[in-house]
Amino acid sequence: MFRYAVETERRFYLANDVKVTVTGEASRPVIEVELTDAWVWDMYRKTRFIPRVRVLTFKDVNVEELPPLEL
């Protein structure tokens, strides 16, 4: 159902499209992650399916491409 699993320091996402951009200085980079058709794991959210998500962080981001489902 989803192509990517994305983990940040605060949340876990599943998404169909992920774009990562690194800006800022080399000593303090800013990581921008744009997700399309995302599902977010956050127990305090009423809505977990989100059409577009933009995450800005200074910490690590893990993006994994999930294996395709075999039908």
C-alpha positions as CSV (number, residue, x, y, z in Angstrom):
1,M,0.0,0.0,0.0
2,F,2.9,2.4,0.7
3,R,6.3,2.7,-0.9
4,Y,8.4,4.3,1.8
5,A,8.8,4.2,5.6
6,V,10.1,7.4,7.1
7,E,11.3,7.8,10.7
8,T,12.2,11.1,12.4
9,E,13.0,11.8,16.0
10,R,9.4,12.5,16.8
11,R,7.2,10.4,14.4
12,F,6.9,7.5,12.0
13,Y,5.4,7.9,8.6
14,L,4.4,5.7,5.7
15,A,4.2,7.4,2.3
16,N,3.9,6.9,-1.4
17,D,6.4,9.6,-2.4
18,V,9.3,11.1,-0.4
19,K,11.6,14.1,-1.3
20,V,14.5,15.0,1.0
21,T,16.3,18.3,0.7
22,V,19.3,19.3,2.9
23,T,20.0,23.0,3.2
24,G,21.8,25.3,5.7
25,E,25.4,25.2,6.8
26,A,27.5,22.0,6.9
27,S,27.9,22.3,10.6
28,R,24.1,22.8,11.2
29,P,22.1,21.3,8.2
30,V,18.4,21.7,8.0
31,I,16.7,18.6,6.6
32,E,13.4,19.1,4.8
33,V,11.3,16.0,4.1
34,E,8.2,16.3,1.8
35,L,5.8,13.3,1.9
36,T,2.8,12.7,-0.4
37,D,-0.1,10.4,0.5
38,A,1.2,9.8,4.0
39,W,0.0,7.9,7.1
40,V,1.4,9.3,10.3
41,W,1.8,7.4,13.6
42,D,0.8,9.9,16.3
43,M,-1.6,8.7,19.0
44,Y,-2.9,12.3,19.6
45,R,-3.9,12.9,16.0
46,K,-7.6,12.6,14.9
47,T,-6.6,12.2,11.3
48,R,-3.8,9.8,10.4
49,F,-4.0,9.9,6.6
50,I,-2.6,13.2,5.2
51,P,-2.3,14.2,1.5
52,R,0.9,16.3,2.0
53,V,3.4,16.5,4.9
54,R,6.4,18.8,5.3
55,V,8.9,18.0,8.1
56,L,11.8,20.3,9.0
57,T,14.4,18.9,11.4
58,F,18.0,19.3,12.5
59,K,18.2,15.6,13.5
60,D,18.5,12.3,11.7
61,V,15.9,11.1,9.2
62,N,15.6,7.5,8.1
63,V,14.0,6.8,4.7
64,E,13.5,3.2,3.6
65,E,12.0,2.0,0.4
66,L,9.6,-0.9,1.2
67,P,9.7,-4.0,-1.0
68,P,6.8,-4.3,-3.5
69,L,3.9,-6.5,-2.6
70,E,3.7,-9.7,-4.6
71,L,0.1,-10.5,-5.7
